[in-house]
Amino acid sequence: MTKMAFISLVLAMAVLAVSSTVSAAALSATITDPVGDATWHFNSGTESTRIPTYQDIAGASISKKGNTFTFSLDMAGALPVAPSPLTDGVKLNVWVWGITTDPAFSANGAPFPPGVSAFTQFDVRLHWDGASFSAFLLDRRRLATSAEAVFSAVPFAVVGAEIHVSVDAAAIDNPTSLFWLAITADWLSPHFGTNGFSYLDFALAPNGDLATWPS
């Protein structure tokens, strides 16, 4: 190999490395959210109450590596290994990433009552039921054809104030882009399909719209 050919090869490899780095960076999206803004919002109004720091969103992100999406939340405080027993009729503490590839999508039903619509095609959800944590992918697309939504268990990790939930890209049809937001909530009903829930915190794009992935 001549000296010029070697230099050309090195330059080409450098360009490829930079391109790969940029590409990897493009497969993530992050939202920051003010700490201390979580409030107990009932459907019928707002009750002033102290929200635990582990339900107050400080940041949210979506990243993709290989065939796996990772949905992450940074909370204002560490999640206890076993949060305090649920009180005041609360049945579930819920952390949610709501996602869709089509901002015009709308379907009635789960996790809401049959007459209540929502824009998300999928919810990635972490639940605390007073005894243990569990994580699910809720596929809401079937609701648009009057079929039932599908809950599928997915892997998760809770490390201090960080939550990470993994979803196989194929399970959400390998999207190249997403619209999304993150939410915390208390579910006041023992089952879904009712109005028994209270939103606590929202993480949106800086302008108040849905965030986009990748960003």
C-alpha positions as CSV (number, residue, x, y, z in Angstrom):
1,M,0.0,0.0,0.0
2,T,1.4,3.4,-1.0
3,K,1.6,6.2,1.6
4,M,-1.1,8.2,-0.1
5,A,-3.4,5.2,-0.2
6,F,-2.8,4.6,3.5
7,I,-3.6,8.2,4.3
8,S,-6.8,8.0,2.2
9,L,-7.9,4.8,4.1
10,V,-7.2,6.5,7.5
11,L,-9.3,9.5,6.4
12,A,-12.1,7.4,5.2
13,M,-12.2,5.4,8.5
14,A,-12.2,8.7,10.4
15,V,-15.1,10.0,8.4
16,L,-17.0,6.7,9.0
17,A,-16.3,6.9,12.7
18,V,-17.6,10.5,12.9
19,S,-20.7,9.6,10.8
20,S,-21.4,6.6,13.1
21,T,-21.1,8.8,16.2
22,V,-23.5,11.4,14.8
23,S,-25.9,8.6,13.7
24,A,-25.9,7.1,17.2
25,A,-26.5,10.5,18.8
26,A,-29.4,11.0,16.5
27,L,-31.2,8.0,17.9
28,S,-32.0,9.6,21.2
29,A,-34.2,12.3,22.6
30,T,-34.3,14.0,26.0
31,I,-36.8,16.2,27.8
32,T,-36.0,18.2,31.0
33,D,-38.8,19.1,33.4
34,P,-38.8,21.5,36.3
35,V,-38.5,19.8,39.7
36,G,-41.2,20.6,42.1
37,D,-44.0,21.1,39.6
38,A,-45.9,17.9,40.3
39,T,-49.4,18.4,41.5
40,W,-52.3,16.1,42.1
41,H,-54.7,16.8,39.2
42,F,-58.1,15.2,39.5
43,N,-60.4,15.0,36.4
44,S,-62.8,17.2,38.4
45,G,-60.2,19.7,39.7
46,T,-57.0,20.0,41.5
47,E,-56.1,19.1,45.1
48,S,-53.1,20.7,46.7
49,T,-51.0,17.9,48.2
50,R,-47.4,17.0,48.5
51,I,-46.2,14.7,45.7
52,P,-43.4,12.3,46.6
53,T,-40.1,13.2,44.8
54,Y,-40.1,9.8,43.1
55,Q,-43.2,10.9,41.2
56,D,-41.8,14.3,40.2
57,I,-40.1,14.1,36.7
58,A,-36.7,15.8,36.3
59,G,-35.9,14.4,32.9
60,A,-37.2,11.8,30.4
61,S,-35.5,10.2,27.4
62,I,-35.9,7.7,24.6
63,S,-32.9,6.0,23.0
64,K,-32.4,3.1,20.6
65,K,-29.4,0.8,20.3
66,G,-29.6,-2.0,17.9
67,N,-33.1,-3.5,18.0
68,T,-33.9,-2.2,21.5
69,F,-35.6,1.0,22.7
70,T,-34.8,2.2,26.2
71,F,-37.3,4.5,27.8
72,S,-35.8,6.3,30.8
73,L,-37.0,8.7,33.5
74,D,-34.9,10.7,36.0
75,M,-37.0,11.5,39.0
76,A,-36.5,14.3,41.5
77,G,-35.8,11.7,44.2
78,A,-34.8,8.0,44.5
79,L,-37.6,5.4,44.2
80,P,-37.7,3.4,47.4
81,V,-37.0,-0.3,47.1
82,A,-40.6,-0.6,48.3
83,P,-42.5,2.7,48.2
84,S,-44.8,3.6,51.1
85,P,-48.1,1.6,51.2
86,L,-50.7,3.2,48.9
87,T,-53.1,5.5,50.7
88,D,-56.2,7.6,50.1
89,G,-57.7,5.0,47.7
90,V,-54.7,4.9,45.4
91,K,-54.3,1.5,43.7
92,L,-51.3,2.1,41.5
93,N,-48.4,4.6,41.1
94,V,-47.8,4.9,37.4
95,W,-44.9,6.1,35.3
96,V,-45.7,6.3,31.6
97,W,-44.1,7.2,28.2
98,G,-46.9,7.8,25.7
99,I,-45.8,7.4,22.1
100,T,-47.2,7.5,18.6
101,T,-45.9,7.6,15.0
102,D,-49.1,9.4,13.9
103,P,-50.1,12.6,15.8
104,A,-53.6,12.3,14.2
105,F,-54.2,8.9,15.8
106,S,-57.0,8.7,18.3
107,A,-58.7,5.8,19.9
108,N,-61.1,5.3,22.8
109,G,-60.5,3.0,25.6
110,A,-57.7,1.4,27.7
111,P,-56.4,2.5,30.0
112,F,-59.3,5.0,29.9
113,P,-63.1,4.4,29.8
114,P,-64.6,3.3,26.5
115,G,-65.8,6.9,25.6
116,V,-62.5,8.6,26.4
117,S,-60.0,9.0,23.6
118,A,-56.2,9.3,23.6
119,F,-53.6,10.0,21.0
120,T,-51.1,7.3,22.0
121,Q,-50.6,4.2,19.9
122,F,-48.5,2.7,22.6
123,D,-47.9,3.3,26.3
124,V,-44.7,2.1,28.0
125,R,-45.7,1.8,31.6
126,L,-44.1,1.1,35.0
127,H,-46.5,0.3,37.8
128,W,-46.2,0.0,41.6
129,D,-49.2,-1.8,43.1
130,G,-48.3,-1.5,46.7
131,A,-46.4,-4.8,46.7
132,S,-44.1,-4.9,43.6
133,F,-43.0,-3.1,40.5
134,S,-44.0,-4.3,37.0
135,A,-43.6,-2.9,33.5
136,F,-45.8,-3.2,30.4
137,L,-46.1,-2.2,26.8
138,L,-49.7,-1.3,26.1
139,D,-50.6,-1.6,22.4
140,R,-53.6,0.7,21.9
141,R,-53.8,0.4,18.1
142,R,-56.4,-2.3,18.1
143,L,-58.8,0.0,19.8
144,A,-59.2,1.9,16.6
145,T,-60.8,-1.2,15.1
146,S,-63.0,-1.9,18.2
147,A,-60.6,-4.7,19.3
148,E,-59.1,-4.9,22.7
149,A,-55.8,-3.3,23.6
150,V,-52.9,-5.6,24.5
151,F,-50.7,-5.5,27.6
152,S,-47.3,-7.2,27.3
153,A,-44.7,-7.5,30.1
154,V,-41.3,-5.9,29.3
155,P,-38.0,-5.8,31.2
156,F,-37.2,-2.8,33.4
157,A,-34.7,-1.6,36.0
158,V,-35.1,0.9,38.9
159,V,-31.8,2.3,40.1
160,G,-32.0,5.1,42.6
161,A,-33.9,8.0,40.9
162,E,-33.6,6.4,37.5
163,I,-36.2,4.2,35.7
164,H,-35.3,2.3,32.5
165,V,-37.8,0.2,30.5
166,S,-36.7,-1.9,27.5
167,V,-38.9,-2.6,24.5
168,D,-38.0,-4.6,21.4
169,A,-38.2,-2.3,18.3
170,A,-40.3,-5.0,16.5
171,A,-43.0,-4.8,19.2
172,I,-43.7,-1.2,18.1
173,D,-43.1,-1.9,14.4
174,N,-39.5,-0.5,14.2
175,P,-40.5,3.2,13.9
176,T,-38.0,5.7,12.4
177,S,-39.6,8.5,14.3
178,L,-41.9,9.0,17.3
179,F,-44.0,11.7,19.0
180,W,-44.0,11.3,22.8
181,L,-44.4,12.6,26.3
182,A,-43.8,11.3,29.8
183,I,-46.4,11.3,32.6
184,T,-46.7,10.2,36.3
185,A,-50.0,9.4,37.7
186,D,-51.9,7.8,40.6
187,W,-54.6,5.3,39.6
188,L,-57.5,5.4,42.0
189,S,-59.4,2.5,40.6
190,P,-58.5,-1.2,41.0
191,H,-58.8,-1.7,37.2
192,F,-58.4,0.3,34.0
193,G,-61.3,1.6,31.9
194,T,-62.5,4.1,34.5
195,N,-62.0,7.8,35.2
196,G,-60.4,6.9,38.5
197,F,-56.9,8.4,38.0
198,S,-55.0,11.6,38.8
199,Y,-52.2,13.0,36.7
200,L,-49.2,14.2,38.8
201,D,-46.5,15.5,36.3
202,F,-46.0,15.9,32.6
203,A,-42.8,16.1,30.6
204,L,-43.2,17.7,27.2
205,A,-41.1,19.6,24.7
206,P,-40.0,23.1,25.8
207,N,-42.8,24.7,23.8
208,G,-45.4,22.5,25.5
209,D,-45.9,20.2,22.4
210,L,-45.2,16.6,22.1
211,A,-41.5,15.8,21.9
212,T,-40.0,14.0,18.9
213,W,-37.6,11.1,18.7
214,P,-35.0,11.2,17.4
215,S,-34.2,14.9,18.1
